[in-house]
Amino acid sequence: MSKVLVIEDDDIMLKAIRNILRKDGHEVITAKDGKEAFDKLDNEDYDVVITDLMMPYANGLEVVSRLRNNDMKRHVGIIVCSSVGN
């Protein structure tokens, strides 16, 4: 079972992603904005992070940069989702 952090500010999208992943047996932790995501990334380890691009406090690219610049978290898989441009 993978531990997945889903970062999404849209409640409907967050619940949909969470439910799909849980149904497949993954442990899912959620964050609704960049600030909450950074707190969770600093205090827990994840196998995969799924992040939206456009969010309050910090955007998805900042999340990616933070993970890739941390030697202890560089291995984490990242999926970026966005509705920009539909």
C-alpha positions, -999 to 999 in steps of 0.1 A, spaced: 0 0 0 13 34 -10 10 65 12 -3 94 -10 -6 131 -3 -33 147 -24 -31 185 -25 -62 201 -41 -82 232 -32 -114 220 -50 -134 199 -26 -151 178 -53 -119 170 -71 -102 162 -37 -129 138 -27 -129 121 -61 -92 115 -61 -92 104 -25 -120 79 -30 -105 64 -61 -71 59 -44 -86 45 -12 -107 21 -32 -74 8 -47 -60 3 -12 -38 34 -8 -34 54 23 -45 89 14 -37 121 33 -52 154 20 -42 191 20 -63 219 7 -36 245 1 2 249 -2 7 259 34 -11 228 47 8 207 22 42 220 34 33 212 70 24 176 60 55 172 38 78 184 66 63 160 92 55 128 72 69 107 44 49 99 13 54 76 -17 35 98 -41 23 134 -41 -5 145 -63 -8 183 -65 -29 209 -82 -10 237 -99 -31 267 -88 -37 268 -50 -36 294 -23 -4 301 -3 19 280 -25 14 266 -60 21 231 -73 54 241 -88 66 253 -54 56 219 -40 76 201 -67 106 223 -61 105 217 -24 104 180 -29 132 179 -55 155 202 -35 152 180 -4 177 150 -6 155 130 18 124 135 -3 138 135 -38 126 99 -44 89 108 -39 68 104 -71 49 135 -82 18 138 -103 7 174 -112 -29 180 -121 -45 212 -133 -77 226 -149 -57 255 -163 -69 258 -199 -95 231 -192 
